[in-house]
């Protein structure tokens, strides 16, 4: 990639997956330029209209607005780097606006209410330890892939009464009732032929597999039915994560802290919160 950009973000501590995503977008962008112009363009020859044309092509390919905005953020980071090292006289991406979110990211259930539901869930004597453990972690903003951690990723401190779960991009700390609830499930979970803490059993496969999204949704829907009766939108991992992000934003957490809590990069957190804020402002105006 031109002028050591990839080495630059690697030196800043970007994760391997993030570096690969940056490289992929930049490769796509320069391939687009090569297919558009007979002669290769140098970075200083690239104009805002070139970037707009690339983004419009992604829109025509039916990519989501959030994905297009993420690609724009990557291009902004790249051209800002070129401007800082004086390889372009003017940053062609600096004034480009993000795409407006058409599928507004509203908060259907505020996080304060989710915390109240969590309290009721932990007190429910009819729920399985599995259901409670799933909701404890869902309330921490975990995505489906985050639930596929192994027993080696769990550190239980009986003396401190805490549980640490080491995910790929962050560490979840459970204390008090949350830790006790998770430990109840963790200690009772049978040896299932693999090391995953959460599993999905299937009649078609002899050994259980890492937990699938439908298993998680089954438990979230049951909880929604009990504590959100008549709601148009039952709880999902996405809606809980969205509510958590906006909650932290309203509590004046910094972008850096929110990114750390969600396990994402700072620019992704910034874009995510802008989308949420726009959706909530539109919702209030209706």
MODELLER restraints for C-alpha pairs under 7 A, 6 or more apart:
rsr = mdl.restraints
at = mdl.atoms
rsr.add(forms.Gaussian(group=physical.xy_distance, feature=features.Distance(at['CA:5:A'], at['CA:78:A']), mean=6.99, stdev=0.5))
rsr.add(forms.Gaussian(group=physical.xy_distance, feature=features.Distance(at['CA:6:A'], at['CA:19:A']), mean=6.99, stdev=0.5))
rsr.add(forms.Gaussian(group=physical.xy_distance, feature=features.Distance(at['CA:10:A'], at['CA:19:A']), mean=6.99, stdev=0.5))
rsr.add(forms.Gaussian(group=physical.xy_distance, feature=features.Distance(at['CA:22:A'], at['CA:74:A']), mean=6.25, stdev=0.5))
rsr.add(forms.Gaussian(group=physical.xy_distance, feature=features.Distance(at['CA:25:A'], at['CA:71:A']), mean=6.45, stdev=0.5))
rsr.add(forms.Gaussian(group=physical.xy_distance, feature=features.Distance(at['CA:29:A'], at['CA:54:A']), mean=6.71, stdev=0.5))
rsr.add(forms.Gaussian(group=physical.xy_distance, feature=features.Distance(at['CA:32:A'], at['CA:54:A']), mean=6.86, stdev=0.5))
rsr.add(forms.Gaussian(group=physical.xy_distance, feature=features.Distance(at['CA:34:A'], at['CA:40:A']), mean=5.83, stdev=0.5))
rsr.add(forms.Gaussian(group=physical.xy_distance, feature=features.Distance(at['CA:43:A'], at['CA:88:A']), mean=6.64, stdev=0.5))
rsr.add(forms.Gaussian(group=physical.xy_distance, feature=features.Distance(at['CA:44:A'], at['CA:87:A']), mean=6.82, stdev=0.5))
rsr.add(forms.Gaussian(group=physical.xy_distance, feature=features.Distance(at['CA:44:A'], at['CA:88:A']), mean=4.67, stdev=0.5))
rsr.add(forms.Gaussian(group=physical.xy_distance, feature=features.Distance(at['CA:44:A'], at['CA:89:A']), mean=6.91, stdev=0.5))
rsr.add(forms.Gaussian(group=physical.xy_distance, feature=features.Distance(at['CA:46:A'], at['CA:92:A']), mean=6.99, stdev=0.5))
rsr.add(forms.Gaussian(group=physical.xy_distance, feature=features.Distance(at['CA:47:A'], at['CA:92:A']), mean=5.44, stdev=0.5))
rsr.add(forms.Gaussian(group=physical.xy_distance, feature=features.Distance(at['CA:48:A'], at['CA:92:A']), mean=4.83, stdev=0.5))
rsr.add(forms.Gaussian(group=physical.xy_distance, feature=features.Distance(at['CA:48:A'], at['CA:93:A']), mean=5.93, stdev=0.5))
rsr.add(forms.Gaussian(group=physical.xy_distance, feature=features.Distance(at['CA:55:A'], at['CA:68:A']), mean=6.55, stdev=0.5))
rsr.add(forms.Gaussian(group=physical.xy_distance, feature=features.Distance(at['CA:58:A'], at['CA:68:A']), mean=6.76, stdev=0.5))
rsr.add(forms.Gaussian(group=physical.xy_distance, feature=features.Distance(at['CA:65:A'], at['CA:99:A']), mean=6.43, stdev=0.5))
rsr.add(forms.Gaussian(group=physical.xy_distance, feature=features.Distance(at['CA:65:A'], at['CA:101:A']), mean=6.17, stdev=0.5))
rsr.add(forms.Gaussian(group=physical.xy_distance, feature=features.Distance(at['CA:69:A'], at['CA:98:A']), mean=5.69, stdev=0.5))
rsr.add(forms.Gaussian(group=physical.xy_distance, feature=features.Distance(at['CA:69:A'], at['CA:99:A']), mean=6.29, stdev=0.5))
rsr.add(forms.Gaussian(group=physical.xy_distance, feature=features.Distance(at['CA:70:A'], at['CA:268:A']), mean=6.84, stdev=0.5))
rsr.add(forms.Gaussian(group=physical.xy_distance, feature=features.Distance(at['CA:76:A'], at['CA:93:A']), mean=5.41, stdev=0.5))
rsr.add(forms.Gaussian(group=physical.xy_distance, feature=features.Distance(at['CA:76:A'], at['CA:94:A']), mean=6.49, stdev=0.5))
rsr.add(forms.Gaussian(group=physical.xy_distance, feature=features.Distance(at['CA:79:A'], at['CA:91:A']), mean=5.88, stdev=0.5))
rsr.add(forms.Gaussian(group=physical.xy_distance, feature=features.Distance(at['CA:79:A'], at['CA:93:A']), mean=6.64, stdev=0.5))
rsr.add(forms.Gaussian(group=physical.xy_distance, feature=features.Distance(at['CA:80:A'], at['CA:91:A']), mean=6.24, stdev=0.5))
rsr.add(forms.Gaussian(group=physical.xy_distance, feature=features.Distance(at['CA:82:A'], at['CA:88:A']), mean=5.87, stdev=0.5))
rsr.add(forms.Gaussian(group=physical.xy_distance, feature=features.Distance(at['CA:83:A'], at['CA:89:A']), mean=6.52, stdev=0.5))
rsr.add(forms.Gaussian(group=physical.xy_distance, feature=features.Distance(at['CA:83:A'], at['CA:90:A']), mean=6.67, stdev=0.5))
rsr.add(forms.Gaussian(group=physical.xy_distance, feature=features.Distance(at['CA:83:A'], at['CA:91:A']), mean=5.89, stdev=0.5))
rsr.add(forms.Gaussian(group=physical.xy_distance, feature=features.Distance(at['CA:101:A'], at['CA:275:A']), mean=6.31, stdev=0.5))
rsr.add(forms.Gaussian(group=physical.xy_distance, feature=features.Distance(at['CA:104:A'], at['CA:279:A']), mean=4.65, stdev=0.5))
rsr.add(forms.Gaussian(group=physical.xy_distance, feature=features.Distance(at['CA:105:A'], at['CA:275:A']), mean=6.56, stdev=0.5))
rsr.add(forms.Gaussian(group=physical.xy_distance, feature=features.Distance(at['CA:105:A'], at['CA:276:A']), mean=5.36, stdev=0.5))
rsr.add(forms.Gaussian(group=physical.xy_distance, feature=features.Distance(at['CA:105:A'], at['CA:279:A']), mean=5.09, stdev=0.5))
rsr.add(forms.Gaussian(group=physical.xy_distance, feature=features.Distance(at['CA:106:A'], at['CA:276:A']), mean=6.57, stdev=0.5))
rsr.add(forms.Gaussian(group=physical.xy_distance, feature=features.Distance(at['CA:106:A'], at['CA:279:A']), mean=5.26, stdev=0.5))
rsr.add(forms.Gaussian(group=physical.xy_distance, feature=features.Distance(at['CA:106:A'], at['CA:280:A']), mean=5.59, stdev=0.5))
rsr.add(forms.Gaussian(group=physical.xy_distance, feature=features.Distance(at['CA:107:A'], at['CA:239:A']), mean=6.96, stdev=0.5))
rsr.add(forms.Gaussian(group=physical.xy_distance, feature=features.Distance(at['CA:107:A'], at['CA:242:A']), mean=6.86, stdev=0.5))
rsr.add(forms.Gaussian(group=physical.xy_distance, feature=features.Distance(at['CA:107:A'], at['CA:243:A']), mean=5.76, stdev=0.5))
rsr.add(forms.Gaussian(group=physical.xy_distance, feature=features.Distance(at['CA:108:A'], at['CA:233:A']), mean=6.84, stdev=0.5))
rsr.add(forms.Gaussian(group=physical.xy_distance, feature=features.Distance(at['CA:109:A'], at['CA:243:A']), mean=6.99, stdev=0.5))
rsr.add(forms.Gaussian(group=physical.xy_distance, feature=features.Distance(at['CA:110:A'], at['CA:243:A']), mean=5.69, stdev=0.5))
rsr.add(forms.Gaussian(group=physical.xy_distance, feature=features.Distance(at['CA:111:A'], at['CA:243:A']), mean=5.10, stdev=0.5))
rsr.add(forms.Gaussian(group=physical.xy_distance, feature=features.Distance(at['CA:111:A'], at['CA:244:A']), mean=5.70, stdev=0.5))
rsr.add(forms.Gaussian(group=physical.xy_distance, feature=features.Distance(at['CA:111:A'], at['CA:247:A']), mean=6.14, stdev=0.5))
rsr.add(forms.Gaussian(group=physical.xy_distance, feature=features.Distance(at['CA:117:A'], at['CA:227:A']), mean=6.55, stdev=0.5))
rsr.add(forms.Gaussian(group=physical.xy_distance, feature=features.Distance(at['CA:118:A'], at['CA:136:A']), mean=6.96, stdev=0.5))
rsr.add(forms.Gaussian(group=physical.xy_distance, feature=features.Distance(at['CA:121:A'], at['CA:132:A']), mean=6.42, stdev=0.5))
rsr.add(forms.Gaussian(group=physical.xy_distance, feature=features.Distance(at['CA:122:A'], at['CA:132:A']), mean=6.16, stdev=0.5))
rsr.add(forms.Gaussian(group=physical.xy_distance, feature=features.Distance(at['CA:129:A'], at['CA:181:A']), mean=6.70, stdev=0.5))
rsr.add(forms.Gaussian(group=physical.xy_distance, feature=features.Distance(at['CA:129:A'], at['CA:184:A']), mean=6.36, stdev=0.5))
rsr.add(forms.Gaussian(group=physical.xy_distance, feature=features.Distance(at['CA:129:A'], at['CA:185:A']), mean=4.93, stdev=0.5))
rsr.add(forms.Gaussian(group=physical.xy_distance, feature=features.Distance(at['CA:130:A'], at['CA:185:A']), mean=5.67, stdev=0.5))
rsr.add(forms.Gaussian(group=physical.xy_distance, feature=features.Distance(at['CA:131:A'], at['CA:219:A']), mean=5.87, stdev=0.5))
rsr.add(forms.Gaussian(group=physical.xy_distance, feature=features.Distance(at['CA:132:A'], at['CA:181:A']), mean=6.74, stdev=0.5))
rsr.add(forms.Gaussian(group=physical.xy_distance, feature=features.Distance(at['CA:133:A'], at['CA:181:A']), mean=6.17, stdev=0.5))
rsr.add(forms.Gaussian(group=physical.xy_distance, feature=features.Distance(at['CA:133:A'], at['CA:182:A']), mean=4.97, stdev=0.5))
rsr.add(forms.Gaussian(group=physical.xy_distance, feature=features.Distance(at['CA:133:A'], at['CA:185:A']), mean=6.67, stdev=0.5))
rsr.add(forms.Gaussian(group=physical.xy_distance, feature=features.Distance(at['CA:136:A'], at['CA:178:A']), mean=6.40, stdev=0.5))
rsr.add(forms.Gaussian(group=physical.xy_distance, feature=features.Distance(at['CA:138:A'], at['CA:237:A']), mean=6.06, stdev=0.5))
rsr.add(forms.Gaussian(group=physical.xy_distance, feature=features.Distance(at['CA:138:A'], at['CA:240:A']), mean=6.97, stdev=0.5))
rsr.add(forms.Gaussian(group=physical.xy_distance, feature=features.Distance(at['CA:139:A'], at['CA:240:A']), mean=6.39, stdev=0.5))
rsr.add(forms.Gaussian(group=physical.xy_distance, feature=features.Distance(at['CA:141:A'], at['CA:240:A']), mean=6.31, stdev=0.5))
rsr.add(forms.Gaussian(group=physical.xy_distance, feature=features.Distance(at['CA:141:A'], at['CA:241:A']), mean=4.32, stdev=0.5))
rsr.add(forms.Gaussian(group=physical.xy_distance, feature=features.Distance(at['CA:141:A'], at['CA:244:A']), mean=6.63, stdev=0.5))
rsr.add(forms.Gaussian(group=physical.xy_distance, feature=features.Distance(at['CA:141:A'], at['CA:262:A']), mean=6.52, stdev=0.5))
rsr.add(forms.Gaussian(group=physical.xy_distance, feature=features.Distance(at['CA:142:A'], at['CA:237:A']), mean=6.89, stdev=0.5))
rsr.add(forms.Gaussian(group=physical.xy_distance, feature=features.Distance(at['CA:143:A'], at['CA:237:A']), mean=6.11, stdev=0.5))
rsr.add(forms.Gaussian(group=physical.xy_distance, feature=features.Distance(at['CA:144:A'], at['CA:213:A']), mean=6.00, stdev=0.5))
rsr.add(forms.Gaussian(group=physical.xy_distance, feature=features.Distance(at['CA:146:A'], at['CA:167:A']), mean=6.55, stdev=0.5))
rsr.add(forms.Gaussian(group=physical.xy_distance, feature=features.Distance(at['CA:147:A'], at['CA:198:A']), mean=6.79, stdev=0.5))
rsr.add(forms.Gaussian(group=physical.xy_distance, feature=features.Distance(at['CA:148:A'], at['CA:196:A']), mean=6.37, stdev=0.5))
rsr.add(forms.Gaussian(group=physical.xy_distance, feature=features.Distance(at['CA:148:A'], at['CA:198:A']), mean=6.63, stdev=0.5))
rsr.add(forms.Gaussian(group=physical.xy_distance, feature=features.Distance(at['CA:148:A'], at['CA:210:A']), mean=5.72, stdev=0.5))
rsr.add(forms.Gaussian(group=physical.xy_distance, feature=features.Distance(at['CA:148:A'], at['CA:211:A']), mean=6.43, stdev=0.5))
rsr.add(forms.Gaussian(group=physical.xy_distance, feature=features.Distance(at['CA:149:A'], at['CA:167:A']), mean=6.70, stdev=0.5))
rsr.add(forms.Gaussian(group=physical.xy_distance, feature=features.Distance(at['CA:149:A'], at['CA:196:A']), mean=5.84, stdev=0.5))
rsr.add(forms.Gaussian(group=physical.xy_distance, feature=features.Distance(at['CA:149:A'], at['CA:197:A']), mean=6.39, stdev=0.5))
rsr.add(forms.Gaussian(group=physical.xy_distance, feature=features.Distance(at['CA:150:A'], at['CA:195:A']), mean=5.16, stdev=0.5))
rsr.add(forms.Gaussian(group=physical.xy_distance, feature=features.Distance(at['CA:150:A'], at['CA:196:A']), mean=4.21, stdev=0.5))
rsr.add(forms.Gaussian(group=physical.xy_distance, feature=features.Distance(at['CA:150:A'], at['CA:197:A']), mean=5.39, stdev=0.5))
rsr.add(forms.Gaussian(group=physical.xy_distance, feature=features.Distance(at['CA:151:A'], at['CA:195:A']), mean=5.71, stdev=0.5))
rsr.add(forms.Gaussian(group=physical.xy_distance, feature=features.Distance(at['CA:151:A'], at['CA:196:A']), mean=6.19, stdev=0.5))
rsr.add(forms.Gaussian(group=physical.xy_distance, feature=features.Distance(at['CA:151:A'], at['CA:197:A']), mean=5.81, stdev=0.5))
rsr.add(forms.Gaussian(group=physical.xy_distance, feature=features.Distance(at['CA:153:A'], at['CA:165:A']), mean=5.66, stdev=0.5))
rsr.add(forms.Gaussian(group=physical.xy_distance, feature=features.Distance(at['CA:153:A'], at['CA:166:A']), mean=4.99, stdev=0.5))
rsr.add(forms.Gaussian(group=physical.xy_distance, feature=features.Distance(at['CA:154:A'], at['CA:164:A']), mean=5.76, stdev=0.5))
rsr.add(forms.Gaussian(group=physical.xy_distance, feature=features.Distance(at['CA:154:A'], at['CA:165:A']), mean=4.67, stdev=0.5))
rsr.add(forms.Gaussian(group=physical.xy_distance, feature=features.Distance(at['CA:154:A'], at['CA:166:A']), mean=6.43, stdev=0.5))
rsr.add(forms.Gaussian(group=physical.xy_distance, feature=features.Distance(at['CA:155:A'], at['CA:163:A']), mean=5.72, stdev=0.5))
rsr.add(forms.Gaussian(group=physical.xy_distance, feature=features.Distance(at['CA:155:A'], at['CA:164:A']), mean=4.98, stdev=0.5))
rsr.add(forms.Gaussian(group=physical.xy_distance, feature=features.Distance(at['CA:155:A'], at['CA:165:A']), mean=6.43, stdev=0.5))
rsr.add(forms.Gaussian(group=physical.xy_distance, feature=features.Distance(at['CA:156:A'], at['CA:162:A']), mean=6.16, stdev=0.5))
rsr.add(forms.Gaussian(group=physical.xy_distance, feature=features.Distance(at['CA:156:A'], at['CA:163:A']), mean=4.60, stdev=0.5))
rsr.add(forms.Gaussian(group=physical.xy_distance, feature=features.Distance(at['CA:156:A'], at['CA:164:A']), mean=6.46, stdev=0.5))
rsr.add(forms.Gaussian(group=physical.xy_distance, feature=features.Distance(at['CA:157:A'], at['CA:163:A']), mean=6.19, stdev=0.5))
rsr.add(forms.Gaussian(group=physical.xy_distance, feature=features.Distance(at['CA:161:A'], at['CA:175:A']), mean=6.47, stdev=0.5))
rsr.add(forms.Gaussian(group=physical.xy_distance, feature=features.Distance(at['CA:161:A'], at['CA:176:A']), mean=6.77, stdev=0.5))
rsr.add(forms.Gaussian(group=physical.xy_distance, feature=features.Distance(at['CA:161:A'], at['CA:179:A']), mean=6.89, stdev=0.5))
rsr.add(forms.Gaussian(group=physical.xy_distance, feature=features.Distance(at['CA:162:A'], at['CA:174:A']), mean=5.63, stdev=0.5))
rsr.add(forms.Gaussian(group=physical.xy_distance, feature=features.Distance(at['CA:162:A'], at['CA:175:A']), mean=4.79, stdev=0.5))
rsr.add(forms.Gaussian(group=physical.xy_distance, feature=features.Distance(at['CA:162:A'], at['CA:179:A']), mean=5.63, stdev=0.5))
rsr.add(forms.Gaussian(group=physical.xy_distance, feature=features.Distance(at['CA:163:A'], at['CA:173:A']), mean=5.90, stdev=0.5))
rsr.add(forms.Gaussian(group=physical.xy_distance, feature=features.Distance(at['CA:163:A'], at['CA:174:A']), mean=5.06, stdev=0.5))
rsr.add(forms.Gaussian(group=physical.xy_distance, feature=features.Distance(at['CA:163:A'], at['CA:175:A']), mean=6.68, stdev=0.5))
rsr.add(forms.Gaussian(group=physical.xy_distance, feature=features.Distance(at['CA:163:A'], at['CA:179:A']), mean=5.67, stdev=0.5))
rsr.add(forms.Gaussian(group=physical.xy_distance, feature=features.Distance(at['CA:164:A'], at['CA:171:A']), mean=6.68, stdev=0.5))
rsr.add(forms.Gaussian(group=physical.xy_distance, feature=features.Distance(at['CA:164:A'], at['CA:172:A']), mean=5.70, stdev=0.5))
rsr.add(forms.Gaussian(group=physical.xy_distance, feature=features.Distance(at['CA:164:A'], at['CA:173:A']), mean=4.76, stdev=0.5))
rsr.add(forms.Gaussian(group=physical.xy_distance, feature=features.Distance(at['CA:164:A'], at['CA:174:A']), mean=6.39, stdev=0.5))
rsr.add(forms.Gaussian(group=physical.xy_distance, feature=features.Distance(at['CA:165:A'], at['CA:171:A']), mean=5.64, stdev=0.5))
rsr.add(forms.Gaussian(group=physical.xy_distance, feature=features.Distance(at['CA:165:A'], at['CA:172:A']), mean=5.03, stdev=0.5))
rsr.add(forms.Gaussian(group=physical.xy_distance, feature=features.Distance(at['CA:165:A'], at['CA:173:A']), mean=6.56, stdev=0.5))
rsr.add(forms.Gaussian(group=physical.xy_distance, feature=features.Distance(at['CA:166:A'], at['CA:172:A']), mean=6.52, stdev=0.5))
rsr.add(forms.Gaussian(group=physical.xy_distance, feature=features.Distance(at['CA:169:A'], at['CA:263:A']), mean=5.19, stdev=0.5))
rsr.add(forms.Gaussian(group=physical.xy_distance, feature=features.Distance(at['CA:170:A'], at['CA:263:A']), mean=5.48, stdev=0.5))
rsr.add(forms.Gaussian(group=physical.xy_distance, feature=features.Distance(at['CA:192:A'], at['CA:208:A']), mean=6.89, stdev=0.5))
rsr.add(forms.Gaussian(group=physical.xy_distance, feature=features.Distance(at['CA:193:A'], at['CA:207:A']), mean=6.36, stdev=0.5))
rsr.add(forms.Gaussian(group=physical.xy_distance, feature=features.Distance(at['CA:196:A'], at['CA:210:A']), mean=6.06, stdev=0.5))
rsr.add(forms.Gaussian(group=physical.xy_distance, feature=features.Distance(at['CA:198:A'], at['CA:210:A']), mean=6.24, stdev=0.5))
rsr.add(forms.Gaussian(group=physical.xy_distance, feature=features.Distance(at['CA:198:A'], at['CA:211:A']), mean=5.35, stdev=0.5))
rsr.add(forms.Gaussian(group=physical.xy_distance, feature=features.Distance(at['CA:199:A'], at['CA:208:A']), mean=6.08, stdev=0.5))
rsr.add(forms.Gaussian(group=physical.xy_distance, feature=features.Distance(at['CA:199:A'], at['CA:209:A']), mean=5.48, stdev=0.5))
rsr.add(forms.Gaussian(group=physical.xy_distance, feature=features.Distance(at['CA:199:A'], at['CA:210:A']), mean=4.50, stdev=0.5))
rsr.add(forms.Gaussian(group=physical.xy_distance, feature=features.Distance(at['CA:199:A'], at['CA:211:A']), mean=4.04, stdev=0.5))
rsr.add(forms.Gaussian(group=physical.xy_distance, feature=features.Distance(at['CA:200:A'], at['CA:208:A']), mean=5.66, stdev=0.5))
rsr.add(forms.Gaussian(group=physical.xy_distance, feature=features.Distance(at['CA:200:A'], at['CA:209:A']), mean=5.40, stdev=0.5))
rsr.add(forms.Gaussian(group=physical.xy_distance, feature=features.Distance(at['CA:200:A'], at['CA:210:A']), mean=6.01, stdev=0.5))
rsr.add(forms.Gaussian(group=physical.xy_distance, feature=features.Distance(at['CA:200:A'], at['CA:211:A']), mean=4.57, stdev=0.5))
rsr.add(forms.Gaussian(group=physical.xy_distance, feature=features.Distance(at['CA:200:A'], at['CA:212:A']), mean=6.06, stdev=0.5))
rsr.add(forms.Gaussian(group=physical.xy_distance, feature=features.Distance(at['CA:200:A'], at['CA:215:A']), mean=6.66, stdev=0.5))
rsr.add(forms.Gaussian(group=physical.xy_distance, feature=features.Distance(at['CA:201:A'], at['CA:208:A']), mean=4.58, stdev=0.5))
rsr.add(forms.Gaussian(group=physical.xy_distance, feature=features.Distance(at['CA:201:A'], at['CA:209:A']), mean=6.53, stdev=0.5))
rsr.add(forms.Gaussian(group=physical.xy_distance, feature=features.Distance(at['CA:202:A'], at['CA:208:A']), mean=6.40, stdev=0.5))
rsr.add(forms.Gaussian(group=physical.xy_distance, feature=features.Distance(at['CA:217:A'], at['CA:236:A']), mean=6.50, stdev=0.5))
rsr.add(forms.Gaussian(group=physical.xy_distance, feature=features.Distance(at['CA:220:A'], at['CA:235:A']), mean=5.91, stdev=0.5))
rsr.add(forms.Gaussian(group=physical.xy_distance, feature=features.Distance(at['CA:220:A'], at['CA:236:A']), mean=6.48, stdev=0.5))
rsr.add(forms.Gaussian(group=physical.xy_distance, feature=features.Distance(at['CA:221:A'], at['CA:234:A']), mean=5.93, stdev=0.5))
rsr.add(forms.Gaussian(group=physical.xy_distance, feature=features.Distance(at['CA:221:A'], at['CA:235:A']), mean=6.52, stdev=0.5))
rsr.add(forms.Gaussian(group=physical.xy_distance, feature=features.Distance(at['CA:224:A'], at['CA:234:A']), mean=5.41, stdev=0.5))
rsr.add(forms.Gaussian(group=physical.xy_distance, feature=features.Distance(at['CA:224:A'], at['CA:235:A']), mean=6.04, stdev=0.5))
rsr.add(forms.Gaussian(group=physical.xy_distance, feature=features.Distance(at['CA:245:A'], at['CA:258:A']), mean=6.81, stdev=0.5))
rsr.add(forms.Gaussian(group=physical.xy_distance, feature=features.Distance(at['CA:246:A'], at['CA:273:A']), mean=6.86, stdev=0.5))
rsr.add(forms.Gaussian(group=physical.xy_distance, feature=features.Distance(at['CA:246:A'], at['CA:276:A']), mean=6.95, stdev=0.5))
rsr.add(forms.Gaussian(group=physical.xy_distance, feature=features.Distance(at['CA:248:A'], at['CA:258:A']), mean=6.67, stdev=0.5))
rsr.add(forms.Gaussian(group=physical.xy_distance, feature=features.Distance(at['CA:255:A'], at['CA:266:A']), mean=6.32, stdev=0.5))
rsr.add(forms.Gaussian(group=physical.xy_distance, feature=features.Distance(at['CA:255:A'], at['CA:269:A']), mean=6.62, stdev=0.5))
rsr.add(forms.Gaussian(group=physical.xy_distance, feature=features.Distance(at['CA:255:A'], at['CA:270:A']), mean=6.48, stdev=0.5))
rsr.add(forms.Gaussian(group=physical.xy_distance, feature=features.Distance(at['CA:256:A'], at['CA:266:A']), mean=5.92, stdev=0.5))
rsr.add(forms.Gaussian(group=physical.xy_distance, feature=features.Distance(at['CA:258:A'], at['CA:269:A']), mean=6.89, stdev=0.5))
rsr.add(forms.Gaussian(group=physical.xy_distance, feature=features.Distance(at['CA:259:A'], at['CA:265:A']), mean=5.81, stdev=0.5))
rsr.add(forms.Gaussian(group=physical.xy_distance, feature=features.Distance(at['CA:259:A'], at['CA:266:A']), mean=5.33, stdev=0.5))
rsr.add(forms.Gaussian(group=physical.xy_distance, feature=features.Distance(at['CA:259:A'], at['CA:269:A']), mean=5.35, stdev=0.5))
